[in-house]
Amino acid sequence: MRNILIIGGSRGIGNEILKYQLEQGNKCHNLSRTECQVKDSNLIHYNVDITKNELPSIDTIDSVIYCPGSIVLKPILQLREEDFISDFNINVLGAVKTVKHYLNNLKKGDNPSILFFSTVAVTQGMPFHASVSVAKAGVEGLTKSLAAELAPNVRVNCIAPTITRTDMAQKILRNERIEENIASKHPLKQICEAEDISNMANFLISTKSNKITGQIIHVDSGMSTLKI
């Protein structure tokens, strides 16, 4: 049995990861502001706001998965400094806080790893993404820096998805016509599902990815690298 710590495992991609890990018989610790609907004897839920609350003590950890994110899409003239600060706090400082709190215990884990999440918008310039792109670029920088610092003991990777069908994206994917329009901009003509991203996440924290660290892996229907 492995011990998986998921920050933000009650919804979306984090919840898909959590459910898979429980199905594998692993123990999951979920830190989230919202109660997890999944019930399992191997699941421990902590009601925590990562930006405000103290983090609980967890002695045994094999992988840390930091899922919190934000989608603040506005023209630059409508973005306030507070928007940039909020996005940075959620995406970057929350991740830093998590790593600093649990790193000593993680180093003692079995095949220890850390996984972050970015966005395709960091490498593929997109209008109205200034705030979230700045924050997620910080996450990518943190990924590579920590991967170098913690090698060879702890692997650190990051997934950069395109827009994914989750609760967070509902305001954007609000009707079928918009979904079709967004899908058409991707080479594979498909919007990602949460399971598409969680499949990569589960691989990256497994022994099957023992030689992968310091990578920003795009699961984005080809958007970041192809133009067809």
GINORHU-V470023 format. One record per residue. SS is DSSP state (~ for helix, > for strand, _ for the rest). PHI is phi in degrees with one decimal (none if undefined). Layout:
# GINORHU-V470023
SS|PHI ; SS|PHI
This chain:
# GINORHU-V470023
_|none ; _|-99.6 ; >|-112.0 ; >|-112.5 ; >|-102.9 ; >|-117.4 ; >|-94.3 ; _|86.6 ; _|-97.2 ; _|-86.1 ; _|-140.8 ; ~|56.2 ; ~|-61.3 ; ~|-58.8 ; ~|-69.4 ; ~|-64.6 ; ~|-63.1 ; ~|-58.4 ; ~|-63.1 ; ~|-64.5 ; ~|-63.4 ; ~|-66.5 ; ~|-62.4 ; _|-81.1 ; _|85.9 ; _|-86.7 ; >|-92.8 ; >|-118.2 ; >|-108.4 ; >|-112.5 ; >|-103.7 ; >|-157.7 ; _|-75.4 ; _|-112.7 ; _|-66.1 ; _|-82.4 ; _|-76.6 ; _|-75.3 ; _|-120.0 ; _|-159.3 ; _|-65.8 ; _|-94.1 ; >|-110.1 ; >|-118.3 ; >|-104.7 ; >|-120.4 ; >|-79.6 ; _|-136.9 ; _|-97.1 ; _|-60.1 ; _|-86.0 ; _|-126.1 ; _|-94.0 ; _|-69.9 ; _|-92.4 ; _|-71.8 ; _|-82.4 ; _|-134.0 ; _|-75.1 ; _|-113.3 ; _|-138.7 ; _|-107.4 ; >|-145.8 ; >|-116.3 ; >|-120.7 ; >|-104.1 ; _|-100.6 ; _|-54.2 ; _|-153.9 ; _|-153.1 ; _|-131.0 ; _|-111.5 ; _|-111.0 ; _|-146.7 ; _|-59.7 ; ~|-57.0 ; ~|-71.3 ; ~|-97.0 ; _|-80.6 ; _|-94.0 ; ~|-58.6 ; ~|-62.9 ; ~|-64.9 ; ~|-63.7 ; ~|-65.0 ; ~|-62.2 ; ~|-62.0 ; ~|-65.9 ; ~|-63.1 ; ~|-68.8 ; ~|-84.0 ; ~|-103.8 ; ~|-66.3 ; ~|-63.1 ; ~|-66.7 ; ~|-62.1 ; ~|-58.2 ; ~|-64.1 ; ~|-62.0 ; ~|-62.0 ; ~|-73.2 ; ~|-110.4 ; ~|-61.5 ; ~|-60.2 ; ~|-73.7 ; ~|-62.0 ; _|-59.0 ; _|-87.1 ; _|-77.4 ; _|-91.2 ; _|50.1 ; _|-66.2 ; >|-153.1 ; >|-126.1 ; >|-131.2 ; >|-114.5 ; >|-130.6 ; >|-117.6 ; >|-153.5 ; ~|-60.2 ; ~|-67.0 ; ~|-68.7 ; _|-98.1 ; _|-107.6 ; _|-55.0 ; _|-131.8 ; _|-63.5 ; _|71.7 ; _|-105.8 ; ~|-56.6 ; ~|-67.7 ; ~|-68.6 ; ~|-67.1 ; ~|-60.2 ; ~|-65.8 ; ~|-72.0 ; ~|-62.7 ; ~|-63.2 ; ~|-63.1 ; ~|-66.4 ; ~|-64.3 ; ~|-62.7 ; ~|-56.8 ; ~|-70.4 ; ~|-64.4 ; ~|-67.8 ; ~|-59.5 ; ~|-70.4 ; ~|-68.3 ; ~|-95.8 ; _|-66.9 ; _|-95.5 ; _|-86.2 ; _|-121.9 ; >|-86.3 ; >|-133.7 ; >|-137.6 ; >|-143.9 ; >|-105.0 ; >|-115.6 ; >|-84.3 ; _|-83.4 ; _|-56.8 ; >|-126.6 ; >|-71.1 ; _|-137.7 ; ~|-58.1 ; ~|-62.8 ; ~|-93.4 ; _|-59.9 ; _|-67.5 ; _|-86.2 ; _|-87.6 ; _|-90.6 ; _|-156.7 ; ~|-64.6 ; ~|-64.0 ; ~|-66.0 ; ~|-59.7 ; ~|-64.9 ; ~|-64.9 ; ~|-67.7 ; ~|-60.5 ; ~|-66.0 ; _|-82.6 ; _|-100.4 ; _|-53.7 ; _|-86.1 ; _|56.6 ; _|-139.0 ; _|-88.9 ; >|-71.8 ; >|-96.5 ; ~|-56.6 ; ~|-65.7 ; ~|-60.6 ; ~|-76.6 ; ~|-66.0 ; ~|-59.4 ; ~|-68.1 ; ~|-60.4 ; ~|-64.2 ; ~|-66.2 ; ~|-68.8 ; _|-99.0 ; _|-97.7 ; ~|-68.9 ; ~|-68.5 ; ~|-115.0 ; _|-58.0 ; _|-103.9 ; _|-112.4 ; _|-153.8 ; _|72.1 ; _|-105.9 ; >|-104.0 ; >|-102.9 ; >|-91.9 ; >|-116.6 ; _|-145.8 ; _|54.5 ; _|87.3 ; _|-61.4 ; _|-75.6 ; _|-126.0 ; _|-121.2 ; _|-134.7 ; _|-134.9
